[in-house]
Every structure is written in structure tokens, then in C-alpha cells.
Amino acid sequence: MKTSNERGQTGTNLDAIRRHNLATVLGMVHRSGPVARSALTQATGLNRSTVGALVGELVELGLVAEREPETSNRVGRPSPVVAADAQVVALAVNPEVDAVTVGVVGLDGTVHRRVRYATGHVPTAPEAAAIAAAVIDGLRPDLAAAARVVGIGVAVPGLVREGDGVVRLAPHLEWADEPFAAQLAEATGLPVHAANDARLGANAERLFGAGRGASHLVYLNGGASGIGAGVIVGGEPLTGVSGYAGELGHTLVNSAGIRCHCGAVGCLETEVSQRALLRVLGLPAADPDELDRALAAAVEAGEPEVVAEIERQLGFLATALRTATNVFNPELIVLGGFLGSLHAVAPERLASLVAEQALSASGEHLAIVRAELGSRILMIGAAELAFAPLIAAPSGPSAA
């Protein structure tokens, strides 16, 4: 006969298993999109009644919804479809050198709203927090329609200590040791999590974009704030001890190059830059679509200065990708921002340059592709930070 302590221990273990299974099911629905309950049963290895009970609990918590599937030719009763509730939302914030962008993202990955507040100058950390809070306040009508707001995720172009959201160094923003997460939490009253923007972009592409299904990938993004990178190893983001891993923008690509703001010489982001591309194109600024068109037109017209600059930048980019290939042995390299535009204008050329330089064994299964999420990438990536605690431990609104 079991003692009361043994019975209590058994109950505790069963409850822990239930919570684990609840998180597993919610995570699968969140990442995969609408999925049949029968597919959840097959993927988890749990029996149908257990999955039915877990889904029912997630419905009661207001995290998922069930609907009847579309008609099919399969024999028997069709399995209900389970989908993450789009009205459970997270807020996403991305401070930039000339703007602060705020988004509202649903648990199903839908970007409901995206507001870019131009500053015209580099904002200080307190200023960026105040702007983000004001934009969020202006989104109250949208948020009032949401079933629940879980918190804020912040994508920062710099080194972020993930334990407390302190921005250790964001050189293009001129921030150093700024407690940005705490500042934003105080301004909004919401829980805030912050991390490096490129690492969040890598995770977003892995879950919802070009990297879906890839367990080993490297993501590089190029923008006005330089080049950032994120690395996924074995399906998990590579963070390092404090969250600073993956700074490929400061990989040496030219020993005879110019000095970078980081203090080193010949970094990738000093040799490969959006500014240089815009200069040879004669453009003051350009969004990704405009840059694509301008580069394609210049190449088609055979404009020598543009063609030479593209070739120069592709060469240095290939050197950095060689290093990434040899060090991480990824199956996929995903290029975002202006790096995606460079890749689009000469995809075979870039792949050839990398293949020529990388170890053949390390690169034999490598594909280089353009990011798919476009302007949504940092909103989705930052929102994942805010959703992570909820997915790990599903709960109702009163317990949030």
C-alpha cells in the first residue's frame, strides 16, 4: 500500500508529465500552423484520448481553437484541426539608427500591425523606450481586441545580455550598458525580453521562413546598422555564455581593409555595406524591393561601377560564408536585408565563390538562399521571445 507521501509524489510526477505534454502540443501547433488532432497524436506518440484532453485544456486556457476540417475523400470521421489563437498576441520592438518599429504579432505567427516611427536621428535608449511606449499606447484599440497580451520582445542591433536585457554594446545606436529591457518594462508595465536582432531573425526564419525544417543554419542580415548573424545548431539557437555568439559581421575578410568601429581591421561589415551599394547606384535610400530593382537594372545595363562593386562585395561576403561553412557545417545559409539583394542579383556567383573557398566536405550539403520573411522577420523573431515563457508553461490569462 502506498504511503501518502508516495501518492503525493506520484501525483506530482503525473502533473509534471501533463505540463510537459501540454507545452509540447502548444509548441507544435504554434510552429506548424493549423494541424489535425490526428497528426498531433502521431507526432507526439500519445494516445488519442490524451491528445484530446490536452487540446481541450489548451482551448480552455484560450491558447488554441479547434475547427472542423475541410471536406476530404478519406473514409471515417475527419479529425478536428487545432490552431493557435491569433488573438493571443505579443508586442515586438526594434530600435534602429533612425527609427523605432513596433509590431503586434499573434501566437499563430501573424503580424497584425507594424508601425515604424521615424526619429530622423539616432535615439538614446531612454528615448527609444519612451517612443516604443507611446506607439504601444497608440495601439490600444488594436490591443483591446486581443484576447491577451503576453509581453514584449525586443530585437536590438547589438550585444544583449539575455539574462536581464542589458544592451552591452550597440555601436550604431551608440548605446553601451543600457538597461533597455528594464526601461521599457517601466514605461509600459509589461514583461520585456531582449536579444540580438540577427539571432532572433535566425530563429524566425527557422520556424516560419526559408529555414523551416533545417536543424543547422546560419542567418546573416545586412542593414543600415551593419551586418548581424545568428546560428542554429541542432535546432537550437547558438547563444554563447551570455547571448553574444554569432557575431559574423566582425569576421576578418580583408587584412588590408579599413578599421572597424569595433577596433579591428577589415571586418565583414566594413567591406560589405548597404551604404556603398546605394552610393554607386546614386540612391539616398531604398527599401529591399527598390534595391532589387535598381541592382538588376544596373547589371542588365552593364554599369561598370555597379558591377564592380557587386563583385567586390560578393567576394568578401563569400570569404565570411566560407568561414561560417567551415566552422558550423550548416545545411543552409539564409541571407536577409541587402545581403538578400546581393544574392538575388547573382545567386550562382555567390554559391560558386563559397564552394571554391570552403572545405568541400563541409559545404557538400550546403544551400544558400534568401530570407523569406522580409520586413516581418524581426517582428516575428522578437515576438518569439515574449511567447517563449507561455509556450514552455501554458497558462490562462489570470496566471500570466
N, C-alpha and C positions, 0 to 999 in steps of 0.2 A: 504494500500500500504506500502511495506517495505521500510524503510529508507536505505540509502547507508551503514550506519553502521551495520544495521541488515543483509543486504545482505552480507556484508563482514564477519560478524560473522558466518552466515550460511555456507559460503564458507570455512571458517577456520575449522568449525566442520566437514564438509564433508571430507576435506583434511586429518584431523586427523584420521577419521574413515578409510579412504583409506590406510593411512600409517600403521595403526594398523592391518588391514586385510592383507596387503602386508607382514608384519612381521610374521603374523600367518601362512600364506601359506608357506613362505620360511622356517620357523621353522619346520613345519610338513614334508616338503619334505626332509629337512636336517636330521631329526631324523628318519624318517620312510624308507628312501631309495626311489627308484623309485615307484611312486604311480599314479594310474589312476586319471585323472582330475575329473571323476565322483565320486571317493572316496573322493577327496578334497571337492567337493560340499556337499556330505553327511556329512562329518566330521565337516565342518565349519558352515553348516546351511545356507550358502549364495546361491543365485540362480546361475544357470549355466553361464549366461552371465557375472555376476560379477566375478566369479572364472576365467572364460576365459580371462577377461580383466586383472585381477591380474597376472595370469600366463604370459600373453603376455608382461606385464610391466617387470616382473622378467626376461623374456627372453631378452628383450631389454637392461636390466641392466647387462646382461652377467652372471647372477647368476644361472639360471636353463636352461635346454634344454628340448624340447618336442620330443618324437618319437612315431611312430606308435606302437601299442601293438602287441604282438604275437597273432597269429590267435586263435580264440576261437569258441565255439559252440553256443555262445549267439546270440540271434536274435537282429538285429539292428546294427547301426554303432558303432564299438568299440570306447571307449573313449581313447584319447591320453594319453600317460604315461609321467609324469613330473619327472625329476631327477635333483638333484643338480649338478652343473658343477664341475667335478673333477679337472679342471684346475684353479679353484679359490682356492688358497692354503694359508695355514698358516704355519709358522715355529714353531717348538717346541724345547725347550731346557730343558735338565735335568742335572744339575751339580750333580756329585756323589763324593764319597770319593776317587775314583781312576780314574775317567773319566768324560768327558763331552759328552753327547749324544745329537745330533741334528737330527730332523726329518722334512720331508716335508709332510704335510697332506692336502688332498683335502677336499673341502666342503662336499663331499659325504661320508667322513669318511675313505677314502682310504689313507693308509700310503705309499706314493710314494717312499720315501727314508728314511733310518735310518743309521746314521753314529755315531759310538762310538769311540771317541778319548781318548785313554788310557793315563793317566798322570803319573801313577806309584807312585803318591803321592797325598796328599790332596791339591787341588788347592785353592788359595786365591780367593776372589770374583773378583778382577780385572783380575786375570789370567784366571778364568773361562769365564769371559766376552770376553776377548781377544781370547781365544780358540774358543768359540762359533762363534765369528765374523769371524775368519779365516776359520772355517768349512763352514759357510754360504757363504763366498766368493768363496770357492771351489765348492759350489753347483750352481754357477751362470749358467752353461749350463742347468741344470735341471730347474732352476727358469726362464730362458729365454723362455722356452717352456710353462710356465704357463701363463694363461690369466691375472692373477692378484695375487699379494702377499699382504695379508691384514695386516700382522704384526706378532709379535712373542708372544707366550705364554710360560711361564717358570714354570716348576714343581720343587719345592725346598723341600728337606727333612728337613723341619724345620718350624718355626713360621714366617709367612709372613704377613706384614701389607698390606692388599689388596688395600688400597687407593692409595698408592704410590709405592708398590713393594719393600719396605724396608724389608730385612730379619732381623727380630729382634733377632732370635736365631736359629742357625743350628749347634747344638753341635758337630755332627760327622764331619761337614765341618770346624768346629772351626770358624764360622762366627758369628758376633754379630753386629747388627745395620748397616748392609751393604746395601747401596742403589743399589742393583744389577740391578733392572729394569732400573734405570737411567743410570747405567754404560753400560748396553747392548744396550740401545737406542742410547747412544752417539757413541758407537762403530759401530753400524750398520745403523743408520739413519732411523730405523723403529720403529713404536709404539710397546711398550713392556708392557705386563701384567704378573704378577707373583702371585702364590698362593702355598699353601701347596700341596705336591705331592699326598698324600693319599686322600685328598679331591677331587683333580682332577681325581684320579683313580676311586673314588666312582661315580663321575658324568659320567665318560666314561663307566663304567660297567652298569650304569643305562640306558644310552642312546643306547649303542651299544653292550653290552655284556650280562653277566648272569643275570643282574638286569633289563633287558628290561621289561617294564610293571609294575615294582614294585614301589610303591609310598613311602614305608617306608623300608629302608635298611641300614645296617651297613657294611662298607667295611674295612677290615684290610689287610695291606700288610706288609710282612716281607722281609727284605733285609739286605745287609751289613751295612746299616745306621740305623738299628733298626727296630722298628715297628711303622707304622703310621696308622691312621684311618680317615675315612670320614663317615659322617652320612647324609642320605637323609630323610627328614621328609616332608610328604605331597607332594612329588615330587620335592622338592626344597632342595638344599644343605644347611645344617646347618652350619653357619659361625661364629656365635657369634658376639660380638660388633666390633671386629677388624679383624676377619678372623681366630681366633685361636682355634675354637671349634673342638672337636673330638679327643683330644689327649689321646686315649685309650692306647697307648703304655706306658703311665705313670700311668696306673691304678694299684693300690696296689693288688698284688696277693700273696705275701709272706711276712708277717710281720717279719719273721726271715731271710729274704733274704739279699743280699748284697746291698751296697749303689750304687745308680744310678748316672750318671753324672749330672742329674738334681738336685741332692741333697737329694732326697727322698730314702727310703729303699724299696726293694722288688718290683720294677716296673715290669710290664709285659715284657718289652724288656730286662731286665737284667736276667730274668728267662727263657725266651723263645728266643732262638737265633740261627741264622744260623751257627755261629761260633762253637757252641757246637755240633751241628749235624755233621758238617764237621770233627770236631776233632774225634768223636767216629767212624766215617766212615773212617778215615785215609786219607781224601782228602784235598788238599790245597785250592781248589776252585771247584765249579761246577755250571753249568747252571741248570735251572729248570728240563730239561729232564734228565740230568745226575743225579741230586739229586733224582728224582723219581725212576730211575732205581736202584741206589745204596741203597736207603732205602728199596725198595721192595725186592731186593736180600738179604739184611741183615736180614729182617724179615722172609723171606722164609727159610733162613739158620738157623734161631733161634739164631743169635749172641746176647748173653745176654746183653752186654754193650749197643749195639744199641737199642735193645728192651726196656731196662730200661730207656734210655734217651728219647725215643719217648714217653713212658708212662708218664715220669716226665713232659715233655713239654706239652703234651696234657692236663694233669691235671691243670697246671697253665693257659693254654690257655682257658680251659673251665671255669675257675674262672672269667677271664676277659669277656668272652662271656656271662656268667650269668649276670654280671653287665650290659652289653650292652642290654641284653634282658629285664631285669627288668626296666631299665631307659628309653629305647627308644621303647620297644614293637614292634620290626621290624617284617616284614613278611619274610625277607631274610637277612642272614649274608653271605657275599661274602669274601672268603679268597684268597689272592694273594701272589706271591713270594713263599718263603719257607714255609709259612703257608699253602699254597695250597698243597705243597708236603706232609706236615704232615697230612693234611685232607685226601689226596688221599690214604695214606697207611693204614688209619684206620677210614673211614668216620662214620661207625656205632658207634665206640667207642666214638668219639668226640660228636656226637649227643646225645648219652646216658649220657655222663658226664654232658652236659649242661642241659639236661632235668631233671637230678637228683637234680640240684642245683637251677635252675631258678624257679620263681613263675610259677606254672602250667598255670594260666590264661594268663600270659604274653607270654609264649612260646608255646601255643597250636596251633598257626598257623605258627610257625617258621620253616624255612628250612635253612640248612647250605650247601652252595655249593662252588665250586671252581671257581675262576675268569676265564673268557673265553678269554680275550684279550691278555694274555701273554705279550710278550715284547713290544707290540704295545700300551699298556694301557696308559702309561704316555705321549706318543707322541699324542695320540688322546685326552687325558684329557687336556694337555697343549694347544693344538690347539683350543679346545673349548673356552678357554679364549680369544684368538685372534679373533675367529669368532663371539663371543657374540655381540659386538657392531654392526657388519654388519647385523646380523640376527635381532637384535632389531630395526634397522633403515636401511633397504635395500637401497643401493645407487650404482651408477655407479663408474667406476674407477676414473674418474676425481674428484669425490666428496669424495673419500676415504681419 
